[in-house]
């Protein structure tokens, strides 16, 4: 039996049911549907549409359905097109005619929109929590790194030495922006669509503000057409998760490179590496590689769903059924990636001697030589040319750069100290730079940022009451 059998004279074709059924994936919304339905029942009683005794009967039936779903004893029927239909059918079986009043004043259009907002509000906040756990690992590893340094790269060419702590915290700040985006998306989606009906509201004396308050939403919809057709929040969530995936991919890419024998900057813990089915000597960074790959999957979800949305007229269209699978998968995959990458980064061993050896080439201090000349009155462009010529001469003639620096009349022995190992890092004094004082201050600010974001996430989670 379908919910629309009164209008159509023939049963829905089996092929249509196979094509349109969503129960396989939207049963993930079961608890959210029960939560929203309880608020709807209370709203019906609040408006006097049903008696308080009927509301109690419906509430008890919903409690029983929840117990059956939690225990795995809930029996899904062939006609259960989606989780909403399944729950309503079972409530009606339990509560009889009173159960048939469950859907009064409500459409699946506003029901589904409500369920998905409840789900996204909670799960995006949980993703933010897991992301903050990764930030804690980054902060810990940065503290453990001490004064170790490595080459900083541009164009994948050695550029300037940077503290390892500074490099790790660069990833941390990117992830902190992801937390901020997720929480802002939660704020924007925290609007209740319940009461919008199919598209135009209801002639019943419903109170959407009451229902919104029951579910902990910060407000209710302003326009019923917009309420049932709005999936901006899904697009935003998919973007947030895709960009988070890109940041995980970048971290993964560096760990893949750093763990290669050619770099040798990091040794992966055996628990977070794999071997080869053929080559006995191999130790592969599969976790980091999959972090790179998942970014493509997440970007595909974003591009696919936004393409689905691009030409839809108001209000609800069945196309919107395609909102769930990409969102569910994106949240699931990001959660797995965060846990695995946190374990990988937290357990890896940095080979700081190898890092520092790679960073100690004299050419790494070239800009320091140029700035040393600037501080003595030489225009920067001229200083840049002088030092660049010395580096070229060193490479082409095979003469140590230190000899050329000492022999140059504008530099001389006084400038040789700039070429000492580690000197270039210590000379970086600007705020936000890689110098030890600046990095210590940065780490303190990052600690504060994590603490503030923990409070923001907790507030977001507390607004959802199961």
C-alpha positions as CSV (number, residue, x, y, z in Angstrom):
1,X,0.0,0.0,0.0
2,X,1.3,3.4,-0.9
3,X,0.5,6.8,0.7
4,X,-1.2,8.0,-2.4
5,X,-3.3,5.0,-3.3
6,X,-6.5,7.0,-3.1
7,X,-5.6,9.1,-6.1
8,X,-4.3,6.5,-8.5
9,X,-6.4,3.7,-10.0
10,X,-3.6,1.2,-10.5
11,X,-0.9,-0.1,-8.3
12,X,2.5,1.4,-8.8
13,X,4.6,-0.7,-11.2
14,X,7.3,-2.8,-9.6
15,X,10.0,-1.1,-11.8
16,X,8.9,2.3,-10.5
17,X,9.1,1.1,-6.9
18,X,12.6,-0.4,-7.5
19,X,13.7,2.9,-9.1
20,X,12.3,5.3,-6.5
21,X,12.6,3.4,-3.2
22,X,15.1,5.1,-0.8
23,X,14.7,2.8,2.3
24,X,18.1,1.2,1.7
25,X,19.9,4.4,2.6
26,X,17.4,6.7,4.3
27,X,16.9,4.3,7.2
28,X,19.9,6.1,8.5
29,X,17.5,8.9,9.4
30,X,15.3,6.7,11.6
31,X,16.1,8.3,14.9
32,X,15.9,11.8,13.4
33,X,12.5,10.9,11.9
34,X,11.3,9.7,15.3
35,X,12.6,12.9,17.0
36,X,10.9,15.2,14.5
37,X,7.7,13.2,14.6
38,X,7.5,13.4,18.4
39,X,7.8,17.2,18.0
40,X,5.1,17.1,15.4
41,X,2.7,15.1,17.6
42,X,3.3,17.6,20.5
43,X,2.6,20.4,18.0
44,X,-0.7,18.8,17.0
45,X,-1.8,18.5,20.6
46,X,-0.6,22.0,21.3
47,X,-2.8,23.3,18.5
48,X,-5.8,21.2,19.6
49,X,-5.8,19.2,16.4
50,X,-5.6,16.0,18.4
51,X,-6.5,15.2,22.0
52,X,-3.7,14.9,24.7
53,X,-4.7,11.3,25.2
54,X,-4.2,10.7,21.5
55,X,-0.8,12.3,21.7
56,X,0.1,10.0,24.5
57,X,-1.0,7.0,22.5
58,X,1.1,8.2,19.5
59,X,4.1,8.9,21.8
60,X,4.0,5.4,23.3
61,X,3.8,3.9,19.8
62,X,6.8,6.0,18.7
63,X,8.7,4.7,21.8
64,X,8.0,1.2,20.8
65,X,9.1,1.7,17.3
66,X,12.3,3.2,18.5
67,X,12.9,0.1,20.7
68,X,12.3,-2.2,17.8
69,X,14.6,-0.2,15.5
70,X,17.3,-0.1,18.2
71,X,17.1,-3.8,18.9
72,X,16.9,-4.8,15.2
73,X,13.5,-6.4,15.6
74,X,11.7,-3.9,13.4
75,X,10.1,-5.7,10.5
76,X,10.2,-3.7,7.3
77,X,7.4,-4.4,4.8
78,X,7.6,-4.7,1.0
79,X,5.6,-1.5,0.7
80,X,7.9,0.6,2.9
81,X,9.2,3.0,0.3
82,X,11.3,5.0,2.8
83,X,12.0,5.2,6.5
84,X,9.2,7.8,7.0
85,X,6.6,5.4,5.4
86,X,7.9,2.5,7.5
87,X,7.6,4.3,10.8
88,X,4.2,5.7,10.0
89,X,3.0,2.2,9.0
90,X,4.2,0.6,12.2
91,X,2.8,3.3,14.4
92,X,-0.6,2.8,12.7
93,X,-0.3,-1.0,13.3
94,X,0.4,-0.3,17.0
95,X,-2.0,2.6,17.6
96,X,-4.8,1.8,15.2
97,X,-7.0,4.7,14.1
98,X,-5.1,7.1,16.3
99,X,-1.9,6.1,14.4
100,X,-3.6,7.2,11.2
101,X,-3.6,10.8,12.6
102,X,0.2,10.8,12.8
103,X,0.7,12.6,9.4
104,X,-2.0,15.2,10.0
105,X,-0.8,18.6,8.9
106,X,2.5,17.3,7.6
107,X,3.8,16.3,4.2
108,X,6.8,14.1,3.5
109,X,8.2,17.2,1.9
110,X,8.6,19.1,5.2
111,X,9.2,15.9,7.1
112,X,12.2,14.9,5.0
113,X,13.6,18.4,5.0
114,X,13.3,18.4,8.8
115,X,14.9,15.0,9.2
116,X,17.9,15.8,7.0
117,X,18.5,19.1,8.9
118,X,18.5,17.3,12.2
119,X,20.9,14.7,10.9
120,X,23.2,17.3,9.3
121,X,23.2,19.5,12.4
122,X,24.4,16.7,14.6
123,X,26.8,14.9,12.2
124,X,28.6,18.0,11.0
125,X,29.2,19.0,14.6
126,X,30.6,15.5,15.2
127,X,32.9,15.8,12.2
128,X,34.1,19.0,13.7
129,X,34.8,17.2,17.0
130,X,36.9,14.5,15.2
131,X,38.7,17.3,13.3
132,X,39.6,19.0,16.6
133,X,41.0,15.7,17.7
134,X,43.3,15.8,14.7
135,X,44.3,19.3,15.5
136,X,45.2,18.2,19.0
137,X,47.6,15.6,17.5
138,X,49.1,18.3,15.2
139,X,49.7,20.6,18.2
140,X,51.2,17.8,20.2
141,X,53.6,16.8,17.4
142,X,54.5,20.4,16.9
143,X,55.5,20.7,20.6
144,X,57.5,17.5,20.4
145,X,59.4,18.8,17.3
146,X,61.2,21.4,19.4
147,X,63.8,23.3,17.3
148,X,63.9,20.7,14.5
149,X,63.8,22.2,11.0
150,X,63.4,21.1,7.4
151,X,63.4,22.6,4.0
152,X,60.3,24.6,3.1
153,X,59.4,24.2,-0.5
154,X,57.9,26.2,-3.3
155,X,57.3,24.6,-6.7
156,X,58.6,21.4,-4.9
157,X,62.1,23.0,-4.9
158,X,63.9,23.8,-1.6
159,X,63.2,27.4,-0.7
160,X,63.9,28.3,2.9
161,X,64.4,26.3,6.1
162,X,61.3,26.3,8.4
163,X,60.7,24.8,11.8
164,X,59.0,21.4,11.7
165,X,56.5,22.8,14.3
166,X,55.7,25.7,11.9
167,X,55.1,23.3,9.0
168,X,52.8,21.1,11.1
169,X,50.9,24.1,12.4
170,X,50.3,25.2,8.8
171,X,48.1,22.1,8.4
172,X,46.5,22.8,11.7
173,X,45.4,26.3,10.7
174,X,43.8,24.9,7.5
175,X,41.9,22.4,9.5
176,X,40.8,25.1,12.0
177,X,39.2,26.9,9.0
178,X,37.4,23.7,8.2
179,X,36.0,23.6,11.7
180,X,34.8,27.2,11.4
181,X,33.1,26.4,8.1
182,X,31.4,23.4,9.5
183,X,30.0,25.3,12.5
184,X,28.8,28.2,10.4
185,X,27.0,25.7,8.1
186,X,25.4,24.2,11.2
187,X,24.3,27.7,12.3
188,X,22.7,28.4,8.9
189,X,20.9,25.1,8.6
190,X,19.5,25.3,12.1
191,X,16.1,26.4,10.8
192,X,13.0,24.2,11.1
193,X,11.0,23.4,8.0
194,X,8.3,21.6,9.9
195,X,4.9,23.1,9.3
196,X,5.6,24.1,5.7
197,X,3.5,21.1,4.5
198,X,3.8,20.1,0.9
199,X,4.7,23.6,-0.1
200,X,2.0,26.1,1.1
201,X,1.6,25.6,4.9
202,X,-1.6,24.3,6.4
203,X,-5.2,25.4,7.1
204,X,-4.9,23.7,10.5
205,X,-4.0,25.9,13.4
206,X,-0.4,24.6,13.6
207,X,2.4,26.6,15.3
208,X,5.7,26.1,13.5
209,X,7.5,28.1,16.1
210,X,6.4,25.6,18.8
211,X,7.6,22.7,16.7
212,X,10.9,24.4,16.1
213,X,11.4,25.0,19.8
214,X,10.7,21.4,20.6
215,X,13.5,20.3,18.2
216,X,16.0,22.8,19.4
217,X,16.1,24.7,16.1
218,X,17.0,28.4,16.5
219,X,14.1,29.5,14.3
220,X,11.5,28.3,11.8
221,X,11.1,28.8,8.1
222,X,10.0,32.2,6.7
223,X,8.7,30.9,3.4
224,X,7.0,27.5,2.9
225,X,8.0,27.1,-0.7
226,X,11.6,27.8,0.2
227,X,11.5,25.5,3.2
228,X,10.7,22.3,1.4
229,X,12.9,23.0,-1.6
230,X,16.0,24.4,0.1
231,X,19.0,22.1,0.0
232,X,21.6,24.9,0.2
233,X,22.7,23.3,3.5
234,X,23.5,20.1,1.7
235,X,25.5,21.9,-0.9
236,X,27.4,23.8,1.8
237,X,28.0,20.7,3.8
238,X,29.4,18.9,0.7
239,X,31.6,21.8,0.0
240,X,32.9,22.0,3.6
241,X,33.6,18.2,3.5
242,X,35.2,18.4,0.1
243,X,37.6,21.2,1.1
244,X,38.4,19.3,4.3
245,X,39.1,16.3,2.1
246,X,41.5,18.4,0.1
247,X,43.3,19.5,3.2
248,X,43.6,15.8,4.3
249,X,44.8,15.0,0.8
250,X,47.6,17.6,1.0
251,X,48.7,16.2,4.4
252,X,48.6,12.7,3.0
253,X,50.6,13.8,-0.1
254,X,53.4,15.1,2.1
255,X,53.5,12.0,4.2
256,X,53.7,9.9,1.1
257,X,56.6,12.0,-0.1
258,X,58.3,12.3,3.2
259,X,58.2,8.5,3.9
260,X,59.9,7.7,0.6
261,X,63.5,6.6,0.7
262,X,64.4,9.6,-1.5
263,X,63.2,12.0,1.2
264,X,63.4,9.8,4.4
265,X,61.9,12.5,6.6
266,X,59.4,10.2,8.3
267,X,59.1,6.6,9.3
268,X,55.5,5.3,9.4
269,X,54.4,3.1,12.3
270,X,53.8,-0.5,11.2
271,X,50.2,-0.3,12.5
272,X,49.4,2.4,10.0
273,X,51.2,1.0,7.0
274,X,50.8,-2.0,4.7
275,X,53.0,-4.4,2.9
276,X,53.2,-5.8,-0.6
277,X,51.7,-9.1,-1.8
278,X,54.8,-9.6,-4.0
279,X,57.6,-7.4,-2.8
280,X,58.8,-8.5,0.7
281,X,60.7,-5.2,1.4
282,X,57.8,-2.9,0.9
283,X,56.2,-0.7,3.5
284,X,53.4,1.3,1.9
285,X,51.7,4.5,3.0
286,X,48.2,3.3,2.0
287,X,46.4,5.5,4.6
288,X,47.9,8.7,3.2
289,X,47.3,7.5,-0.3
290,X,43.6,6.9,0.3
291,X,43.3,10.3,2.0
292,X,44.4,11.7,-1.3
293,X,41.9,9.5,-3.2
294,X,38.9,10.3,-1.0
295,X,39.2,14.0,-1.9
296,X,38.2,13.1,-5.5
297,X,35.2,11.1,-4.2
298,X,34.1,14.1,-2.1
299,X,34.5,16.6,-4.9
300,X,32.4,14.2,-7.1
301,X,29.6,14.3,-4.5
302,X,29.7,18.1,-4.5
303,X,29.7,18.5,-8.3
304,X,27.1,15.8,-8.8
305,X,24.5,17.2,-6.3
306,X,25.0,20.8,-7.3
307,X,24.4,19.7,-10.9
308,X,21.2,18.1,-9.7
309,X,20.1,21.3,-8.0
310,X,20.9,23.7,-10.8
311,X,17.6,23.6,-12.8
312,X,14.9,22.6,-10.3
313,X,11.8,24.8,-10.2
314,X,10.0,25.5,-6.9
315,X,9.0,23.7,-4.8
316,X,9.7,20.1,-4.1
317,X,10.8,17.7,-6.8
318,X,11.8,14.1,-6.5
319,X,15.2,15.0,-7.7
320,X,15.9,16.1,-4.1
321,X,15.9,12.4,-3.1
322,X,19.5,12.5,-4.4
323,X,20.6,14.7,-1.5
324,X,21.1,11.9,1.0
325,X,23.5,9.4,-0.5
326,X,26.3,11.9,-1.2
327,X,25.8,13.6,2.1
328,X,25.8,10.3,4.1
329,X,28.8,9.0,2.2
330,X,30.8,12.2,2.5
331,X,30.2,12.4,6.3
332,X,31.1,8.7,6.6
333,X,34.2,8.8,4.5
334,X,35.5,12.0,6.2
335,X,35.0,10.4,9.6
336,X,37.0,7.4,8.7
337,X,39.7,9.5,7.1
338,X,40.1,11.7,10.1
339,X,40.5,8.7,12.5
340,X,43.0,7.0,10.2
341,X,45.1,10.1,9.4
342,X,45.1,11.1,13.1
343,X,46.5,7.7,14.0
344,X,49.1,7.9,11.1
345,X,50.3,11.3,12.1
346,X,50.3,10.6,15.8
347,X,52.3,7.4,15.5
348,X,54.9,8.4,12.8
349,X,58.5,9.1,13.7
350,X,60.1,12.2,12.2
351,X,63.7,11.7,11.1
352,X,64.9,15.2,12.1
353,X,68.5,14.6,11.3
354,X,67.6,13.9,7.7
355,X,65.3,16.9,7.5
356,X,68.0,19.3,8.9
357,X,70.7,17.8,6.6
358,X,68.4,18.6,3.6
359,X,67.8,22.1,4.9
360,X,71.4,23.1,5.6
361,X,72.5,23.7,2.1
362,X,74.2,27.1,1.8
363,X,71.8,28.2,-0.9
364,X,68.9,28.0,1.5
365,X,70.2,31.2,3.1
366,X,70.4,33.1,-0.1
367,X,67.5,35.5,0.8
368,X,69.2,36.1,4.1
369,X,72.3,37.3,2.3
370,X,70.2,39.6,0.1
371,X,68.4,41.0,3.2
372,X,71.8,41.5,4.9
373,X,72.8,43.7,2.0
374,X,69.5,45.5,2.2
375,X,70.1,46.4,5.8
376,X,73.4,47.9,4.7
377,X,71.6,50.2,2.2
378,X,71.6,48.2,-1.0
379,X,68.3,48.2,-2.9
380,X,66.7,44.8,-2.7
381,X,66.5,44.2,-6.5
382,X,70.3,44.9,-6.7
383,X,70.9,42.7,-3.7
384,X,68.8,39.9,-5.2
385,X,70.9,40.1,-8.4
386,X,74.2,40.0,-6.5
387,X,73.3,36.9,-4.5
388,X,71.7,35.2,-7.4
389,X,74.9,35.6,-9.4
390,X,77.0,34.1,-6.6
391,X,74.7,31.1,-6.4
392,X,74.9,30.6,-10.2
393,X,78.7,30.9,-10.1
394,X,78.9,28.4,-7.2
395,X,76.8,25.9,-9.1
396,X,78.5,26.3,-12.5
397,X,82.1,26.5,-11.2
398,X,81.7,24.0,-8.4
399,X,83.1,26.5,-5.9
400,X,81.6,26.5,-2.3
401,X,79.2,29.5,-1.9
402,X,81.0,30.4,1.3
403,X,84.2,31.1,-0.6
404,X,82.4,33.4,-3.0
405,X,80.6,35.2,-0.2
406,X,83.8,35.8,1.7
407,X,85.5,37.1,-1.5
408,X,82.7,39.5,-2.5
409,X,83.4,43.1,-1.5
410,X,79.8,43.8,-0.4
411,X,79.7,40.7,1.8
412,X,82.9,39.3,3.1
413,X,83.7,37.3,6.2
414,X,81.1,39.2,8.3
415,X,78.3,37.6,6.2
416,X,79.6,34.0,6.5
417,X,77.6,33.5,9.7
418,X,74.4,33.6,7.7
419,X,75.4,30.3,6.1
420,X,75.7,28.5,9.4
421,X,73.3,25.5,9.8
422,X,70.1,26.7,11.5
423,X,70.9,30.4,11.2
424,X,68.3,31.1,8.6
425,X,65.5,29.7,10.9
426,X,66.6,31.8,13.9
427,X,66.7,35.0,11.8
428,X,63.0,34.8,11.0
429,X,61.5,37.2,13.6
430,X,58.3,38.5,12.0
431,X,55.0,37.5,13.6
432,X,53.5,34.4,12.0
433,X,56.9,33.4,10.6
434,X,59.0,30.4,11.3
435,X,61.3,31.8,14.0
436,X,61.2,30.1,17.4
437,X,59.6,33.0,19.2
438,X,57.0,33.5,16.6
439,X,56.2,29.8,16.4
440,X,55.9,29.6,20.2
441,X,53.3,32.4,20.1
442,X,51.6,30.8,17.2
443,X,51.3,27.5,19.1
444,X,49.7,29.3,22.0
445,X,47.2,30.9,19.8
446,X,46.4,27.6,18.1
447,X,45.9,26.1,21.6
448,X,43.4,28.8,22.3
449,X,41.7,28.4,19.0
450,X,41.1,24.7,19.7
451,X,39.7,25.4,23.1
452,X,37.3,28.0,21.8
453,X,36.2,25.7,18.9
454,X,35.6,22.9,21.4
455,X,33.1,25.1,23.2
456,X,31.4,26.0,20.0
457,X,31.1,22.4,18.9
458,X,29.7,21.4,22.3
459,X,27.1,24.1,22.1
460,X,26.1,22.9,18.7
461,X,25.8,19.3,19.9
462,X,23.8,20.3,23.0
463,X,21.1,21.8,20.7
464,X,20.2,18.3,19.6
465,X,18.4,16.2,22.1
466,X,17.8,12.5,21.1
